[in-house]
């Protein structure tokens, strides 16, 4: 497949010369006479490389490249993938160190002097395209491996979360639901996609410290006495101690240690207050309380939705961060079929329009 080169120069002689050399080397060539023509052309085309003259009237090569990069970012802004910029080689008649520094800083890959030496022009163009494609292939491979590792990590974390939930016969799926609710609160709050995934992982492992709590305490058919409650209250500290050894994901400690802190400072284990409680922990605290109220327990059934809403509203500003409580209240109001509960369909059951 022939490489596609766009040559931009206000000098017709240079356009013809470059076009002749590149076509002779089996490359497809498009010739343009101005920076503005290039910007228009690039709205609907994706060549392999651009040869861009620096000295042009109205808009020089540097200004053209700045606008081209901004245009490429705008065109690809909706994609989660890395923005791919078309490689550019500047054409110049001067040996000017300042111009080269400016061009390289703007992202140009090389400079070619005019008048053209045919063999040099063809080789520079071909080698630049091959180098650019090699870089893209390497980045894709790194991205693929990263995704594989993230999926493996998520699978391991989900398996561990299931093991935690299995200790409590009354909270099957609790960790997964808390993770889902936390991620949705984070999404509505405006977190990036990566931060949403991070808080999902924190939600999955927020109760990991319960691994060290005796089954008899966790599954006691009734309310806990004072001593038993003190044992339960130790699970955030124990969870943080377990997760701090995962150096690759230090943020996991946040959800485990501080999801039982209260906005008014009356929570545990550290009695943090307000903004001193990490934001992610404040989100998980709302999600955790919501799931506790909407799940079956040994001493009661899941609460009615209006009762749950009232409890979240009552805890706004005392137990919960008001902003995240308000988001949870909006999620409750959007959940007209009461799917966000242990026996419901959860997040997936709510319509795409709602979520």
N, C-alpha and C positions, 0 to 999 in steps of 0.2 A: 504494500500500500504506500503510495507516494506521500511524502510530507507536504503539508500545506503551509505556505509562507505568505504573510502579508508584508509588503514593503511600503513604507510611508515616507515620502520625500517630495518636497515642492519642486524639485528639479526633475523635469521629464527625462533628461539624459541619464540621470542616475537610476531612475525607475526602469528604463529600458535596459540599461546595462545589468542591473541586478536581476531583472526578470530573465534576461537571456542566459546569464550564468547559471541560475538556479534551475531553469527549465532544462538546460543541457545536462544537468545532473539529476534528471528525472524527478524534479519537485514541482508541485503545483504552486502557481504564484498569483496573488491578487495585488494590484497596484493602486495605491491611494495617494492623494496629493496634499492632505492636511490632517491635523490632529482631530478636528471635528468630524471629518469623514470616517476616521478610524473608530471614534466613539459610536457613531451611528451604525457602522458595519458590525461592530462587536456585540450589538444588542441581539443579533440573530445568528451569529456565526461563531465558531470555535476553532480557529486555526491552530496549528502546532507551534507556531512561533511568529513573532512580530519583529521586523527590522525597522527601527524607528529613528528617523533623522532628528538630531538635536536642534539645529538652526532652521527653524521654519517661521514664516510670518504669522501673525495673529496669535497662535498658540505654539510655543516651542515644545520640544520633545519631553522635557522635564514636566511641564504642566500637563501635557497630554497623558503621561504615565500616571501622574497623581490622580487625574480624573478617571482614567481607565481602572485603576485599582479600586477606587470608590464605587464605580459602576459595577464591577465584578462582585464586590461585597454585597451590594444592594440586591443584585440578581440572585445570589445564593443565600441570602439572609435566612430564608425559611427552612433551609436544610440543616440537619444535625451534623452532617458530614463536614470535614475540613474544607475551607474555601480553597479552590484550585485557581491559581493565577496563571494566565498565559505567559510563557517565558518571553522576555524582551531582550534584544540586543540593540544597543544604540549605534547609530552611524554618525561618524564625526570626521571632519576634515582637519581638526586640530589635535595636537598632543597636549592637552590641557589637563593637568593633574587635578585641579579643582573640579572640572566638569566630570571627570571619571569618578571622583569621590562622591559627588552629588548623585550621579547616576546609580552607582552601586548602593548607596544609602537608600535610594528609592526602590531598589529591588531588581535593577537590571542585572542580567547574567553575564554580559560581556560587552566589549566595544569593538567595532570594526572600522578601520580607517578608510577614508575615501581619498583618491580613486581606488576602486576595488582591485585586489589581486584575485583573479578567478579561483585559483586553487584554495587560497586562504578563506575566501568567502564561503565556498561550498563546504569545506571541512569544518569551519567554525559553526556554521548553521547545523550541520549534521551532528556534530559532537555535542552541541548544546541541547538539541532535542533528545538525543540518546541519554545524556546525563539527567535531564529533567525527568524522562520516563523511568529511568532507574530509581531516582529519588521517590517518585510517586509509587512505584512497585514496592519499594522498601517500606514506605509509610503505610501502605495498605496491608502489608504482611504484619507489621507491628500492631496495627489496629485490629487485625484479625486475631492475633495472639492475645491481645489485651482483652478482647471480647470473650475469647475462650476462657481466659483466666477468671474474668468477672463472673461468667456463668458457673464455673466450677466453684468459686467462692460462694456464690449465692446458693448453690445446691448444698454445699457443706453447712452453711448457716441455716438454711431451711430444715435440714435434717436435725441439726442441733436444737432448733426451736421446737420441732416436733417431739424430741426427746424430753424437753423441758415440760411441754404441755401434757405429755403422757403421765407425768407424776401426779397430775391433778385430774381426777376423773370428771370434775365438774367444769373444767375450762378447756375442753377440746378445741383446738384451733385458735385459742386466745392470742397467741403471739402473732400469727399471720393476720388476724383481723386488726390488731393494734397497729401493725406495720402498714396495712392498707389505709386505715383511717389517718394515720400520721402522714403518709405520703400525700393523701388527698388534701389535708389541711395545708401542707407545705406547697402543693401545687397552687391552691387558691390564694395563698399568701404571696406567691410570686417567686418561689425558689426556682433555681435553674434545674434542668433535667437531672444533672449530676447530683445536685444537693437533694433532690427528691429521692433519688436512689439511695443516697447515703442515709437519709433518715429512715427509709424503708428497712435498711439493714439494722440500724439502731433499734427500730421497733421490734424486729424479729428477735433480738437478743436482749431486750430490756429486762427480762426476768431470768436471765441465765443463772443468777445467784441462787435461785430456788433449787438448783441441783443439790446444794448443800443443806437444804431444809428437810427434816425427817418427813416421810410420807404421812405418818400419823398426824402430824400438825397440819400439813397441807390439806389432807382429806378428812379432817375432823367434821363430823356431821352436826354442825352447829357453830356458834360464834366462839372465837378463841378467848381463853382467859388471858390475864395480864402477862404471865410468863411466856405463854405460847406466842402472843403478839410480839414480844420482845425478840423471840427467835425469828419470826417472820420479818421484823424490821431490820434484821441484819442482812437480808438478801441483797440489797443494793450495794453494800460494801463488798460482800463476797463476789457479786457479779463483776464489779469494777476490778477487783483483784484478779479475777480470771481473765478478763478481756485486755487488761493492760499489757499482757504478754504478746498480743497480736500487734506487732510494731507496724505492719503495713496498713492497719486501719485504726489508728489511735482514737478516732472519733467515736468508736463503739462504746468506750468507757462512759461517755457523756450520758447516753440513754440509760445505761444500766445503773449508774450511781445516783442520778438526780431526778428520776421520773416520779419519785414520791415527795419531792419538795413541793411546798405550797407557796403561792404567790405572796401571801401575807407573812411568810417566814415561819409558819408553825409546822412545817413538814419535817421529813427526815431523809437522810441521816445527818445532814450538816446544817439544817435550819436556814438555808439560803432564802433570800427574799427578792422579789421583783426581778429586775434586770440582772441581778447577780446569778440567777438561775440560768444556765445556758439555754438559748432559744429553742434548740432541738428538744431538750428535756421538757420545756414548757409545753411544746406541741404534744409530745408523747404522753404527758400527764393527762391532758384532756382526752386523748384517744383511749388511754388505758382506763380512765374512770368511766368513759362512755361504754366501753365493752364490758366492764364489770357489771354495770347496771342493766345491760341488755342481754346478759347471759344467765343461764340457770345456775343456781347455787343449791347446796344441800339444804339450806334453810329457807329458800324462796324461789319462785319462778322469775323469769325475766320480767323486768318492770314494763309497764305500759309506756308507749312513746311520749305521751304528754307528761307523765311523771318524770321521765328521764330528762325531758326538755326543761322542766321546772327545776330539777336539781342542778343542771349545768348553768342555768340562769342564776340560781341562788349562789352558786360557787364562783360566779364571775367577779374577779377582783379580790377574792379571798383565797379560794383554793386554786383558781385558774387565772392565767394571764387573760385579761379582758378581750384582747384582740383575737387570740386563738379560740377563746370560748365563743366569741361572736361567729367565727367561721364554722365552728362545730354546730352552733344553733342554726346557721343557714343550711348546713348539710342535713340537719334533722328536718327542717322545713321543706327542703327539696325532696326528701325521702317520703313521698306520699303513701307508698305501699309498705312502709316500715321494713324495708329489706336489710337495713343496717342493724342486724342482730344475729345472735347465734344460729337461729333456725331460718334466717332469711337468706337471700342470695348474695348479701354483702355488696361490696362496691360494684362488682360486675353486673349485678342485677339492676342497678340504677341506670337510667337512660344516658346515652352519650350527650344528649342535649343538656341534661342536668349536670353531668360531671365533665 
